[in-house]
């Protein structure tokens, strides 16, 4: 778990503070309470490898110009035995540090020693986190939103785990409530139409119109004939709904498995109702004074809860009053609990029963209005939903082929499902492209996803890995194997493309931490693309075969380090690291 970028930042910050203490001790600078300033990586490497604003931040406390403070720091700074070869003043008082060979060698040593674990960290150690994602209604095939949410959730879980958290992946099965009731009515209508004729049986106005419903009804009829023709309506609907679920759920699981997604748990909404947990949760809200009855229904005081939370967060009362806050029904007049009531119970179960420290849900952007309501309900239960429940909202997906929007599958002639997509493009390409920044609307170019050139980012990255493997095989055939770090003179890797490649190897550790912190695993994609680019440039500029033995060994070692990091990154996204292409 060696992060050489963090080590360099910590060392630069310590050097600046030690130099200040030395300058204050001999009277060059006045003694005052000064804080360690952050150390960053400049965008332009001409300004050094790391920079600190210590002098600018301390100027007010010390009563001196930042450049004068920076000069005093330089005069009292000892870089001996550090990662840095020099420090210099820039601009209004920045202190810029330049890295020496020890740091570059340290990066490669870390890659070698940690291998498959390189890039991991313990920033979330001790945290028990659930990531709930996809959770598609089992009433029909999974669509593009599910495809995107599946990869985002799965990869986010991977980076959280790589950051030390105990992570559980969960799929919430909506096998109860209004959607299943509508599902049952839809299959029933199609089943009775088979028995009596289409014109003889009206189809529900709000029923599911898809061909998949017709196929379920026909499949049941083919297996059971008119067995349900004369049974009570409720029994027929229950039987057909359960049959539909028995077909759809295994199909969902197999499609997700094909998509390289395996869940730790499939949680069924029906279990909350059957156990009385939904009723108990609503009763708790009532006991706490957060519900009231109106027109036979039981309502949650959602507006009051959200208003109180917003005011606590510092919102002005006049601004809060402008919001169109509304209360929610928990139990309808007919005695049935709403989906919202079940959702509150489900999330209460996550925290109160299963003890998760944090819960992350991947939702479509159209669910944004549900976020504050659910968090508020958990707050009302004393579960601190505002702090402990995080919702990642992802934007829509637009499929394109040759610049034109694609809505229908070539194979089926129907709206494209996840299964249809995976029939058309490789699973790895789908996972790579869907692991895009969640809060941006994405355009998925089906043509680009299957191209075998550098324009296709997944091909570009996988080719870098395969290219290194090919290089290693060729060298092995000539009797040259990858040396151990201790047998290599790493100071020979002094060219700009070599140092740029090593810096990118180090950056991988930072990107995992950043992905986990921001809930945006697309950082891994961007890091791998840049790493592939750095390797390709290194390979072009720095000859390996036939080079002087010391240089050859050092460059071959660096190439192998790049292979390890590319493999580790691709594994996080759930993508293969091919050895041949």
Steps between C-alpha positions, in 0.01 A plus 500: 500500500780735409379823342809683378307812405361530851845432646649778288221741600548419868875546471470835319257626764734385778799667332317833478397483866849395616653787302256744663589370847870545421442853365292593803763356736775729366272803468488513120123467522275597790347218704126467450236234470527375144337194346638245259382602154380241248746365246374452145626381162534794256315467170816605318804290592718796402392634842644200681359166607333618822414844633388651830329829582647503850655846458180654364286343773738620775543856370226655714608329822866588445443851365743454213474473120455139384814505284709618797358215708568254219860619474548458875362146474737416216795637698415270791398190305708183494410262216766241584355150523162607359316420177585847365809629324405868503242757606437843351275802533243577229234764443371686806660254742444141398765252607561244227679169560671279243519125546818297504575141401418355843133586453480347152674185623260491795198492267635203306599323824144542627353352181733202525445433872122542495424343164127427470436714810675806360269800516299381798479706818342485844321837498163327558625222725241400762204634301217265405346634179213377283472591135150438363475524124290404199202374710297495179131410516477127423204572273701528178847495344780722628561819301792736435460681832541164676804430282662825605403468866627143507856593407508816711380308806727203446810710435424736787473198728840385370674833571340523846628151573844599366489787750459260791123495550296187565264523202175321422332514157121477515209472256160603638228289338169687472286187519207662682275802472346691211749400228449130565123551515516666157729221378246240613207678333700535177595132476147398599346708220737349240433149637122544482534647150668175396204307644213724385638716220658848504175686442325318784739615777590868549862578584560723808554864401812523718617144424843401371473502122826322415525184296674339798164495683338320206790254499456427872127442457559273201772305681273441797218390269732266309596331827166505680225555246173637641581396857428851630189567291249443778695572819429815708651816355733564796640146482550527123682832530723374782588185304581693183702765685708232672548322169615823337746563783626141477592570137620860524717482812725214382532682165607818682753307704645329193518828305678668792737205536577528130570868572749382766285621790456275801300615801563412861128518570165511321258664743129445439249776573237234577704392805446843656123469463479134600700558818297805603810719480329762281208530744743517793703776332189708432392445861836634618451815293155538651635454854749777430221735393587516131174368354135605478182363346304667224220358285563153640868497400804532724741778401862579587578862590768507230476875442564579868794257517669638188432860604663437837803333337548788255484761777753300703727495196495880490236566234306823542140460608370716214678276248368184663145632490525543124553125456202288408539255789232235533410221738497133396246223542635202695182291517215539257136509603468139382757393761784434255842651570659717229830437329644793699406333829672179387806698387528666842472158667763357263750772583421477870591131468834592342600717795311371803507126431806437284714776646645668192702812577421645160258415223547610138219469245549541125181657361387652174486880496119485477500387866656825626178607672504184708841568657411762763174318583672171577787659691248703700295192588815328628585810703153484651579142606821618667722326244682812370410444136627847407857397586504123451295450182662615176323502165695502173271635227597396150386669182340345195673295233465573129600217266651603168607317186678701229374817667135396498297427813421129545182395678427156360698176498606373158439144615163533674356818354412609856640756740861409574543306823820418686490154345466646148791737563729216609407308185631791295814618680758333729421497871832669576419787266158544661652507849770747396269747328226488763753572774475869408455798730154437655367856500554558128269386224689249293498413133592136441638453149439137404730532200787637709461222757598232246776689318850356526706818495625770734175698469330232709624562857448145628690360201776758555543399866471124445745526209755667731478202736520248215793690348696474824421128528622450142818692581563285808444179301741614229766589758445170681552314172840670475589402854429840655255498792363782711755572774425565864515863607808439716689393187414811301664842493183710502700821456532399134130584455565871474326591174184710501278224357635254758435739788154585365412129493618451858298801616191349342564171679503699825183688405304174489502489883354850516226423249370206703473719809335777296253256340397370841471848649299652214296188415621540144688189378550655155825642642643150446417511126669835454805391699537183292467691172773738609714211621458320165596822321808543721606143427450530124708821499770335714508196272543722194768722653698247705649196329517182707615218274870527418560782747796501738425227765452737796262726309322202347441349845371826647262566210376141494430528872307824447295341221408212729398744775269669249353159416422433867324833549301472175386153609403623847300789357317292241412248770332776704272580204434131444681497165743239370871576465579306180849366441448479124293706257 
